């Protein structure tokens, strides 16, 4: 079967039928590939930025291809992870997707990277969330679990309605893009803990002020209730300064 035999978003043999929402999101992704749209992934805790273009989407939804970036270090960092979270902006729309198992290939005579077809695809209108940086004292902490079993504590260094940045000292859990942390607890001195679900957007090694090992990660909130949004806005207003 060739690319011409299958329309984007069709249902290859063995796959479950897609919902209208899934079909719409897949159509957006295929449109981005046709236009050669720019995609970005933040790696190593945000220290490296992989900036490239989406070259090809397999019509049978098995794999995708992005061009190698001009930054060799960013290419190496992307190839070293098992999953990566990409973001693209088209006009007022933001497209985000997570793909796994990157490997180097040659596509159209140029260096490229092939990944599995995105595990998740989401498109939404961009919203400008103001971030608030968090001072070391009083601390704002996140108590989280990975895969529902292992627990860890981390300091929060910035917060917005979009998500939080965390720093885990002496990390005992390796965080990866796409990992979902269920039932996390945000603790703010003098306030009731706030329970939220988080998705890791990017993560990587970092160092504490004393040189000790740490892990830095950016996470986004999932399915925030109106009440939780109000609490986050209040926390940011009380303890943070806008950045």
DAGI-V323840 format. One record per residue. N is the residue number from 1. RES is the residue in one letter. OMEGA is omega in radians with two decimals (NA if undefined). Layout:
n: (N/N)
res: (RES/RES)
omega: (OMEGA/OMEGA)
This chain:
n: (1/2/3/4/5/6/7/8/9/10/11/12/13/14/15/16/17/18/19/20/21/22/23/24/25/26/27/28/29/30/31/32/33/34/35/36/37/38/39/40/41/42/43/44/45/46/47/48/49/50/51/52/53/54/55/56/57/58/59/60/61/62/63/64/65/66/67/68/69/70/71/72/73/74/75/76/77/78/79/80/81/82/83/84/85/86/87/88/89/90/91/92/93/94/95/96/97/98/99/100/101/102/103/104/105/106/107/108/109/110/111/112/113/114/115/116/117/118/119/120/121/122/123/124/125/126/127/128/129/130/131/132/133/134/135/136/137/138/139/140/141/142/143/144/145/146/147/148/149/150/151/152/153/154/155/156/157/158/159/160/161/162/163/164/165/166/167/168/169/170/171/172/173/174/175/176/177/178/179/180/181/182/183/184/185/186/187/188/189/190/191/192/193/194/195/196/197/198/199/200/201/202/203/204/205/206/207/208/209/210/211/212/213/214/215/216/217/218/219/220/221/222/223/224/225/226/227/228/229/230/231/232/233/234/235/236/237/238/239/240/241/242/243)
res: (X/X/X/X/X/X/X/X/X/X/X/X/X/X/X/X/X/X/X/X/X/X/X/X/X/X/X/X/X/X/X/X/X/X/X/X/X/X/X/X/X/X/X/X/X/X/X/X/X/X/X/X/X/X/X/X/X/X/X/X/X/X/X/X/X/X/X/X/X/X/X/X/X/X/X/X/X/X/X/X/X/X/X/X/X/X/X/X/X/X/X/X/X/X/X/X/X/X/X/X/X/X/X/X/X/X/X/X/X/X/X/X/X/X/X/X/X/X/X/X/X/X/X/X/X/X/X/X/X/X/X/X/X/X/X/X/X/X/X/X/X/X/X/X/X/X/X/X/X/X/X/X/X/X/X/X/X/X/X/X/X/X/X/X/X/X/X/X/X/X/X/X/X/X/X/X/X/X/X/X/X/X/X/X/X/X/X/X/X/X/X/X/X/X/X/X/X/X/X/X/X/X/X/X/X/X/X/X/X/X/X/X/X/X/X/X/X/X/X/X/X/X/X/X/X/X/X/X/X/X/X/X/X/X/X/X/X/X/X/X/X/X/X)
omega: (-3.13/3.13/-3.10/-3.08/-3.06/3.11/3.07/3.09/3.10/-3.03/3.12/-3.12/3.08/3.14/3.13/3.08/-3.10/3.07/3.11/3.12/3.12/3.12/3.14/-3.13/3.11/3.11/3.11/-3.12/3.10/3.09/3.10/3.13/3.14/-3.13/-3.07/-3.05/3.13/3.05/3.14/3.05/3.11/-3.03/3.14/3.09/-3.14/-3.12/3.14/3.11/3.06/-3.13/-3.07/3.13/3.08/-3.05/-2.97/3.03/3.12/-3.11/3.11/3.04/3.08/-3.08/3.06/-3.12/3.01/3.09/3.01/3.13/3.12/-3.13/-3.10/-3.14/3.12/3.09/-3.12/3.14/3.13/-3.13/-3.10/-3.12/3.14/3.11/3.12/-3.14/-3.14/3.09/3.08/3.11/3.13/-3.07/3.14/-3.10/3.06/3.12/3.13/3.11/-3.14/-3.13/-3.03/3.00/3.10/3.09/-3.12/3.08/2.98/-3.11/-3.12/3.10/-3.12/3.12/-3.11/3.12/3.10/3.09/3.03/3.11/-3.06/3.09/3.12/3.08/3.10/3.07/-3.13/3.03/-3.13/3.05/-3.12/3.09/3.06/3.10/3.06/3.08/-3.05/3.11/-3.12/3.11/-0.09/-3.05/2.97/-3.00/3.09/3.04/-2.98/3.06/3.08/-3.12/3.04/-3.08/-3.06/-3.12/3.06/3.09/3.14/3.01/3.06/-3.12/2.94/-3.06/3.06/3.07/3.12/-3.10/-3.12/2.95/-3.09/3.09/-3.10/-3.13/3.13/-2.95/3.07/3.11/3.11/3.12/3.13/3.10/3.13/3.13/3.13/3.14/-3.05/3.01/3.11/-3.13/3.06/-3.08/3.12/-3.08/3.08/-3.13/3.08/3.10/3.12/-3.14/-3.11/2.96/-3.09/2.96/3.13/3.11/3.08/-3.11/3.13/-3.11/3.10/3.14/3.07/-3.13/-3.13/3.12/-3.14/-3.11/3.12/3.06/-3.11/-3.12/3.01/-3.09/3.06/3.10/3.07/3.01/3.11/3.05/3.08/3.14/3.12/3.11/3.11/-3.13/-3.14/3.10/-3.14/3.12/-3.13/-3.13/-3.05/-2.97/-3.03/2.99/-3.06/3.14/NA)
